[in-house]
Amino acid sequence: MKLLAINGSHRGDKGHTCYLLDLLFQGASEAGAECEIVTLAKYKINRCLSCGECHEAEHYLQCAYRDRDDVASIFDKIAKSDVVIYATPVYVFGMSGLLKTFLDRLYSTSDVNQVMLTQSGLLFHHIDHAVCSKPFVSLVCCDNLEDETPRNALSYFRAFARFMDAPHVGKLVRNGGKLAGYGHDPEKRKKLPRLDQVYTAYIQAGRELALEGRINPRTQRIANQEIIPVPFFKILKNLPPFKKVMLERAKEMLA
């Protein structure tokens, strides 16, 4: 099993996104998988110009940047992998601009003049299945505890799966990054005992990807659980009176 992670964090290998990917790959490596992280911040990724050159006969499905940045080489890595992990922190209510810029370049791998139906029955156009239809895991992390914060990024990956005929084999959502010390603060783990359960679940998720090609729903629930040690927190956090209490508690924990 070959697992490839696309890390869309602007902080590269210093961020929370990378910390969570390292946990996944710890479990995957222990289970015998070959693992690689592509840290987009370290690569040259030009934005799509929508110039249309990739749809002209002379340069059919060849991007104008084909010899001038690193995107083609990353697409080649995706094609050779068994499972891809698209990982991003939330920036202004969406995925990082770095990851979106990279994904926009998929335009050059598709013939938009060939209209067809996806397996899910949606009208779309030709795609390169070797790159676009790879089974994938979405990993979205953020600091905020509000469910609304990662909603746009999660919606994107749901649509991506349906239009690209790509099996969505894992959906990891990790909020409370700053409260958790981004995984690097032992004192935060003492204050938030559920963090150990979460991080253990990430390691287990990696093992499952290596052995089964997907994350077990139970493992996913544990990995995505709220880290605040309050019963029914997921319900309570949406009640206005409790939000005031939560605000004060957050200030204490961040102090």
Secondary structure by P-SEA (a helix, b strand, c coil): cbbbbbcccccccccaaaaaaaaaaaaaaaacccccccccccccccccccccccccccccccccccccccaaaaaaaaaaccbbbbccccccccccaaaaaaaaacccccccccccccccccccccccccccccbbbbbbbbcccccccaaaaaaaaaaaaaaacccccbbbbbcccccccccccaaaaaaccaaaaaaaaaaaaaaaaaccccccaaaaaaaacccccccaaaaaaacaaaaaaaaaaaaaaac
